C-alpha cells in the first residue's frame, strides 16, 4: 500500500490523474478480494490505517477533477477503530485525512469549518510529536491560507513568520514546504495592504525558483503563482 500511495502521489503531481487512480484501484483490489469491508473500520488497526492511506490519495484525485461530493464521502468513510484511543499509525493517517478535509472545505468556501478541521490536527502534532517536520509545515500553510480568506492576515503572519525564522536557522527555508509558507506570507501582506513586504517576500521566492535546477511540478506551480501575482 505504501508503494502504491507514493506512486499515486508522484503521478498526481505530474498531472497524470488517470494513471494515479489506476495505481490506487489496483492496490485496493488486492485487499477487496480478502475483505469486502475495505470501506469499513477493521479489527486490525494497522490494516485500517493502510486502508486510510489509500482513501486519502483517492480523495485527492477526486478533488483534482472537481468531484468534491465523492471526495467528501471517501474521506468521511474512514475513522480510527477507537476514536478515543487511535494507534500511532492511525493518528498519522487521521492527520492526513483531516488535512484533506480542511482543504476540501476551503475549496468549497467553508473557511470556518476548514479552520475547525485543521487547527485540532496542528495542536495534536504539537502535543504528540507526530511527524512534526512535514505535516507541521503543510498544516501551517493551509491554516495561514484560511486565515487570509477569513480576513485575518495578522493571525496568518503570527504563525508563519516564527516558523520561517526556525527554517532559516536550519537552512531549509527554501525547500518546497518553506517556499509555500513564504507565498502564503506574501498573500497575507497583500491582504493587509503591506504591498512592499509582500513584493519583497515574493521576489525572494522568485529568485530561489530562477536558481533552481529542479524544474518539477512543484517549482512550476510556485513559478506560476509568483509570476502571476507580481
N, C-alpha and C positions, 0 to 999 in steps of 0.2 A: 504493500500500500504506500509506503514511504517513497519508493522509487517512482510509482505512478503519479503520486501527488506532485513530486518535484518536476517530473517530465511535463505534466499538465501545466504547471505554473510557467515553465520556460516557454512552452508553445503559446500560452495565452499572452505572455509579454511580447512575443513576436507577432501577435495578431492572428495566430492560427487557431481560432476558437474551435472550429470543427474537429481538427486533429486533437486538440486538448480534450474535448468531450469524448472522443473515441477512446483515448487512453483511459479516462476515468470509467467509462462504461465497461471496457474490457476488464479492468481491475475489479469493478463491482460485481460483474457476472460470476467471477470465481467464488465470491462469498455468498451470492444468492443461491447457488447450487447446494451449498451446505446449510444455509439458514435463510429461509424465505422471509425472516423477520428483520431483514437488514435495516429497515427504517425505524425499527422499534428498539428501545433500550435492551441491551444484552445482560445476561447474568455475569459475563466476563467483562470486567471494567476495561481491560486492555483492548479487547475486541471492540467494545463500544466506542472507545476513543479512536481506534483506527477507522471505524465507520464514519465518525465525525470528521476525520481528516479527509475523507473523500467527499462528504457532503459539502464542506466549506468551499473547495475549489469548483464544484459543480455549480454552487450558487454564484460564485464569482463569474463564471462563464455566462450564466443566465442574466446577470446584471449587465455584462458586456453587450449582450444582444437585446437589452431593454425588456426582458421578460421578468419584470420586477415582482409580479404576484407569485410566479412559480418559485423565484428565488426566495421569497419570504416563506413559502411553505417548506422549502428544503431546509432552511435554517431553523424554523420553528419545530421541525420534526426531530431534532436531536437535543438531548439533555444528558447530564451525568446520571448514572444509575441511582445514586443517592445525592440529591441536590445539597443536602446539609453537610455531606462529607465526601466530596469528589476525590478521586485518586489524583496523584500528581500529574499523570499524563492527561487525565480528563480536564484538569484545571487549565493546562496549556491549550487544549482544543477549545475549551469554553471561552478563553480569551480571543482566539481567532474567530469563533462563531459570533461573539458579541461585537467584535470589531467590524465584521462584515455586516451585521445587523445595523450597527451605527452608521456605516457608510450608506447602506440602503435607505435608512431613514433620512439621511442628509440629502440623497438624490431625490427623494420624494418630497423634500421641503419640510419635513418634520424635524426641525432643528432642536427643539426642546427634548423631544424623545431621543434623538441621536445623542444628545449630551447625557441623558439619563442612562443610556446604554454603554457609553464609552467611559464615563467617569468612574463607575464602580470597578471596571476592569483595570483601569490605571491604578486605583488605590490598592487593588489586590496584588498587582505586580510589585508595587512599592512595599507592601506589607509582607508578602510571601516570597519575594525574590524569584519570580517566575520569568526566566529568560529575559532578564532586565534589558539587555542591550538592544536587541532587535525590536521586540514588542513595545518597549518604552518609547522609542522614537516614533514608531508608526502611530501609536496612540496619541502621543503629544501633538503630532502634526494634524491628526484628524480632529482632536479636541480644539486645537487652535483654529482650524478652518470653521468649525461650528461656532466658536466664539465670534469670529468675524461675521458670519451670517446673522448672528443674533445681535449685532451692533455692539459687541463688547471687545473692541480691539485691545484695550488696555489689559484685559484678562488674558488674551492670547499672548501679548508681549511678555507678561509676567512669567508665563510658563516656558516660553520659547527662548528668551534671552539667557536665562540661567542654564538651560540645557545646552545651548550653543556655546556658552562660556566653558562648560565642562568638556565639550567635544573639542574645543580649541586646545585645551590642555593636553588632551590625548592625541592630538593631531588627526582626528577623524572627522573634523567639521566638514570636509569636502567629499566625504563619501556620499553615496546616493541618498541615504537617510538624512544626513546632515544638510544636503542641498535642498531637500524637500522642506525641512524645517526653516531654512532661510527664505525660501519662496513664500511660505505661509507668513513669516515675519514681515516680508516686504508687503504682502497683501494687507496685513494688519496696519502697517503705517499708511497705506493708501486710504484705509477706512477712517483713520482719524486725521486725514489731510496732512500728514507729515511726508510731503512728497520728496523732499531731499533725502530723508532717511530711507524711504522706500527705494528710490533710484540707486542709492549707494549700495544697499544690500543686493538688489537685482543685478547691478553691474559686477559685483563680486562673483555672483553665481555665473554670470555670462563669461567672465574671464576664465573661471575654472573649466567651463564646458569647452571653450575655444582651445584650451591647452590639452584637453582630454584626447587620448588616442583611442579610447574605447567608445566607438560610436554605436552603442546598442540602443534598444528600445527605450531604456530609462533615460539616457542622456539626450536622445532625440526628443523625448517628451518634455524634459526640462527646457531644452532649447526653444521649443515651440512656445512654452509658457512665457519665457523671458522675452523673446523677440516679439511675441505677440502683444505684450503689455507695455514694453519700454522702448 
